[in-house]
Amino acid sequence: MAEFVTVDRGVAEGVAVLRIARPPMNLIDLQVALEVAAAAAEIATDPGISAVVVYGDERVFSAGDEMAELAGFTPEQAQAVVSDFQAALSCLARIPQPTVAAISGYALGSGLELALGADRRIIGDNVKLGLPQIKAGLIPVAGIRRLSLLIGPSAAKDLVYSGRFVDAEEAEKLGLVDEVVPPDNVLEFALRWARQFTGGPALALAAAKRVFEAGTHGHDRARTEWAGLFGSEDQQVGTRSYLADGPGAASFTGR
């Protein structure tokens, strides 16, 4: 039984809300990270979930790393957990469904690293984001590559090397986030984005995600994924519907 992470399937049809609830600041220690990863793995195999919203609460998404835990790690302990911790913070990218991080308050350190794995980030206009691990003599374990791909190497180096926070305006300008909304509407806007995928072409969406995740090998991966969709029920129904009625008329089954 997870202590700090829940999956709520009752907020909107076809949408799961993965919530982090470790008040007051939703700090991420190894347990929380592993609970998030376990919830993501559960969601990934649920055909009734078409999209995922990742959320903390109305005050804070996550203020980052649990420094009390990290301060106590020996070199041997750090070596033993680093692979699990890195994989857990990257778990949103492995979910086949589209994912959106609904961010209020703060997304710092490992909290921002987790959000970087989502397909979209929606924030309140009062949010602060950053990767301040450098100020603790550490580095982000899962976020450097994703940040670099998202905003470019130069801007990513500035944020990682300085550990500084950015506000909503700068985050949007950098391309770190996709949408800035009033603070009270973060979850609402995230759910609105997620709902569009209910009943959508789940197989094609999952294939597209795998191509994006392949990075520099995405061009080769796209050939495999494209060809692999042929013969599926969704491909057959979708192409025939598109031919007969144009885009947007097909009813997909995820098979």
C-alpha positions as CSV (number, residue, x, y, z in Angstrom):
1,M,0.0,0.0,0.0
2,A,1.4,3.4,-1.0
3,E,1.7,5.9,1.7
4,F,2.2,9.1,-0.2
5,V,0.9,8.5,-3.8
6,T,-2.6,7.8,-5.0
7,V,-4.2,7.2,-8.4
8,D,-7.6,8.7,-8.7
9,R,-9.7,7.4,-11.6
10,G,-12.9,9.2,-10.7
11,V,-12.1,12.8,-11.6
12,A,-12.8,12.6,-15.3
13,E,-13.8,9.7,-17.6
14,G,-10.7,8.0,-19.0
15,V,-8.3,10.2,-17.1
16,A,-6.2,9.2,-14.0
17,V,-4.9,11.8,-11.6
18,L,-1.6,10.6,-10.0
19,R,-1.3,12.6,-6.8
20,I,1.7,13.1,-4.6
21,A,0.6,13.9,-1.0
22,R,3.5,14.2,1.4
23,P,2.7,17.4,3.2
24,P,3.7,20.1,3.8
25,M,6.0,20.4,0.7
26,N,5.6,17.0,-1.1
27,L,9.4,16.4,-0.8
28,I,10.5,13.4,-2.8
29,D,12.6,10.8,-1.0
30,L,13.3,7.3,-2.3
31,Q,10.1,5.9,-1.0
32,V,8.0,8.6,-2.7
33,A,9.9,8.2,-6.0
34,L,9.3,4.4,-5.9
35,E,5.7,4.9,-5.1
36,V,5.3,7.2,-8.1
37,A,7.0,4.7,-10.3
38,A,4.8,1.9,-9.0
39,A,1.7,4.0,-9.7
40,A,2.9,4.8,-13.2
41,A,3.5,1.1,-13.9
42,E,-0.1,0.3,-12.8
43,I,-1.5,3.1,-15.0
44,A,0.5,1.9,-18.0
45,T,-1.3,-1.4,-18.1
46,D,-4.8,-0.1,-17.5
47,P,-6.7,0.1,-20.8
48,G,-9.4,2.2,-19.2
49,I,-7.0,5.1,-18.7
50,S,-6.4,7.3,-21.8
51,A,-4.4,10.1,-20.3
52,V,-2.7,11.0,-17.0
53,V,-2.5,14.2,-14.9
54,V,0.3,14.3,-12.3
55,Y,-0.5,16.7,-9.5
56,G,0.5,17.6,-5.9
57,D,-2.1,19.9,-4.4
58,E,-3.3,23.4,-4.7
59,R,-0.2,24.7,-2.7
60,V,2.7,22.8,-4.2
61,F,3.6,20.2,-6.8
62,S,6.9,19.2,-5.1
63,A,9.5,21.4,-3.4
64,G,12.2,18.9,-4.4
65,D,14.6,16.4,-2.8
66,E,14.4,15.2,0.8
67,M,17.8,16.5,1.9
68,A,17.5,14.9,5.3
69,E,17.6,11.5,3.6
70,L,20.4,12.4,1.1
71,A,22.6,13.9,3.9
72,G,22.6,10.5,5.6
73,F,23.6,8.3,2.6
74,T,27.0,6.7,2.6
75,P,28.8,6.4,-0.8
76,E,27.8,2.7,-0.8
77,Q,24.1,3.5,-0.2
78,A,24.1,6.2,-2.9
79,Q,25.6,3.7,-5.4
80,A,23.0,1.1,-4.4
81,V,19.9,3.3,-4.9
82,V,21.0,5.6,-7.8
83,S,19.7,3.4,-10.6
84,D,16.3,2.9,-9.0
85,F,16.0,6.6,-8.1
86,Q,16.9,7.7,-11.7
87,A,14.4,5.2,-13.2
88,A,11.7,6.3,-10.8
89,L,12.0,10.0,-11.7
90,S,11.9,9.1,-15.4
91,C,8.8,6.9,-15.1
92,L,6.3,9.3,-16.7
93,A,8.1,9.0,-20.0
94,R,7.5,5.2,-19.9
95,I,3.7,5.6,-19.5
96,P,2.2,4.9,-23.0
97,Q,-0.6,7.3,-22.4
98,P,-0.2,11.1,-22.8
99,T,0.8,12.7,-19.5
100,V,0.5,16.3,-18.2
101,A,2.1,17.7,-15.0
102,A,-0.3,20.2,-13.3
103,I,2.1,22.4,-11.3
104,S,1.2,24.7,-8.5
105,G,3.5,26.5,-6.0
106,Y,6.9,24.9,-6.6
107,A,8.5,22.3,-8.8
108,L,12.1,22.1,-7.6
109,G,14.8,19.5,-7.8
110,S,13.5,16.0,-8.2
111,G,10.0,17.4,-8.4
112,L,10.9,19.2,-11.6
113,E,12.9,16.2,-12.8
114,L,9.7,14.1,-12.5
115,A,7.7,16.8,-14.3
116,L,10.2,16.9,-17.2
117,G,9.2,13.4,-18.0
118,A,5.6,14.4,-18.7
119,D,4.5,15.2,-22.2
120,R,3.2,18.6,-21.1
121,R,3.6,21.0,-18.2
122,I,0.9,23.4,-17.1
123,I,1.7,25.8,-14.3
124,G,0.2,28.6,-12.2
125,D,1.4,32.1,-12.9
126,N,2.9,32.2,-9.4
127,V,5.0,29.1,-9.7
128,K,8.8,28.8,-9.1
129,L,10.8,26.1,-10.9
130,G,14.4,25.1,-10.6
131,L,17.1,22.4,-10.1
132,P,18.9,23.6,-7.0
133,Q,20.8,20.4,-6.3
134,I,24.1,22.0,-7.1
135,K,23.8,24.2,-4.0
136,A,23.8,20.9,-2.0
137,G,26.9,19.7,-3.7
138,L,24.9,17.4,-6.0
139,I,23.5,17.2,-9.5
140,P,20.1,16.3,-10.9
141,V,20.1,12.5,-11.5
142,A,17.4,12.3,-14.1
143,G,16.7,15.7,-15.4
144,I,19.8,17.1,-17.2
145,R,19.4,15.3,-20.5
146,R,15.7,16.0,-20.7
147,L,16.1,19.6,-19.7
148,S,18.8,20.0,-22.4
149,L,16.6,18.6,-25.1
150,L,13.7,20.7,-24.0
151,I,15.3,24.2,-23.7
152,G,18.7,23.7,-25.3
153,P,22.1,23.0,-23.8
154,S,23.1,26.6,-23.0
155,A,19.9,27.4,-21.0
156,A,20.0,24.0,-19.3
157,K,23.6,24.6,-18.2
158,D,22.6,27.9,-16.8
159,L,19.8,26.4,-14.7
160,V,21.8,23.4,-13.5
161,Y,25.1,25.2,-12.8
162,S,23.5,28.1,-11.0
163,G,20.7,26.2,-9.3
164,R,18.6,29.3,-9.6
165,F,14.8,29.5,-9.6
166,V,12.8,30.8,-12.6
167,D,9.3,32.3,-12.4
168,A,6.4,31.5,-14.7
169,E,7.2,34.2,-17.2
170,E,10.8,33.0,-17.7
171,A,9.8,29.4,-17.7
172,E,7.4,29.9,-20.5
173,K,9.9,32.0,-22.5
174,L,12.5,29.3,-22.1
175,G,10.1,26.6,-23.2
176,L,10.3,24.8,-19.9
177,V,6.5,24.8,-19.6
178,D,3.7,24.8,-22.1
179,E,1.0,26.8,-20.5
180,V,0.7,29.4,-17.8
181,V,-2.8,29.7,-16.1
182,P,-4.2,31.3,-13.0
183,P,-3.1,29.3,-9.9
184,D,-6.5,28.1,-9.0
185,N,-7.1,26.7,-12.5
186,V,-4.0,24.5,-12.9
187,L,-5.8,21.1,-12.4
188,E,-8.8,22.2,-14.4
189,F,-6.7,23.1,-17.4
190,A,-4.6,19.9,-17.1
191,L,-7.8,17.8,-17.0
192,R,-9.1,19.7,-20.1
193,W,-5.9,18.8,-22.0
194,A,-6.1,15.2,-20.9
195,R,-9.8,14.7,-21.7
196,Q,-9.1,15.1,-25.5
197,F,-7.5,11.6,-25.5
198,T,-10.4,9.7,-24.1
199,G,-11.4,7.1,-26.6
200,G,-8.4,8.2,-28.8
201,P,-6.0,6.0,-30.8
202,A,-4.1,4.6,-27.9
203,L,-1.8,2.4,-29.9
204,A,-0.7,5.2,-32.2
205,L,-0.3,7.6,-29.2
206,A,1.9,5.0,-27.4
207,A,3.9,4.5,-30.6
208,A,4.5,8.2,-31.0
209,K,5.7,8.5,-27.4
210,R,8.2,5.7,-28.0
211,V,9.6,7.6,-31.0
212,F,9.9,10.8,-29.0
213,E,11.6,8.9,-26.2
214,A,14.1,7.3,-28.6
215,G,15.8,10.7,-29.0
216,T,18.5,10.7,-31.6
217,H,17.4,7.3,-32.7
218,G,13.8,8.5,-33.2
219,H,14.0,8.5,-37.0
220,D,14.8,4.8,-37.1
221,R,12.3,4.0,-34.4
222,A,9.6,5.8,-36.3
223,R,9.9,3.3,-39.2
224,T,9.4,0.4,-36.8
225,E,6.5,2.0,-34.9
226,W,4.7,3.1,-38.1
227,A,4.9,-0.3,-39.7
228,G,3.9,-2.0,-36.5
229,L,0.6,-0.2,-36.4
230,F,-0.6,-1.8,-39.6
231,G,-3.0,-4.7,-39.0
232,S,-4.2,-3.3,-35.7
233,E,-8.0,-2.7,-35.4
234,D,-7.3,1.0,-34.7
235,Q,-5.3,1.4,-37.9
236,Q,-7.9,-0.3,-40.0
237,V,-10.9,1.5,-38.5
238,G,-9.0,4.8,-38.5
239,T,-7.8,4.8,-42.1
240,R,-11.2,3.7,-43.4
241,S,-13.0,6.3,-41.3
242,Y,-10.5,9.1,-42.4
243,L,-11.1,8.1,-46.1
244,A,-14.9,8.1,-45.7
245,D,-15.5,10.9,-43.3
246,G,-12.3,12.8,-42.8
247,P,-10.2,13.2,-39.6
248,G,-11.8,13.0,-36.2
249,A,-14.7,10.7,-36.9
250,A,-13.2,7.3,-36.0
251,S,-14.1,5.4,-32.8
252,F,-11.0,3.6,-31.5
253,T,-10.8,0.6,-29.3
254,G,-7.1,0.5,-28.4
255,R,-6.7,-2.9,-30.2
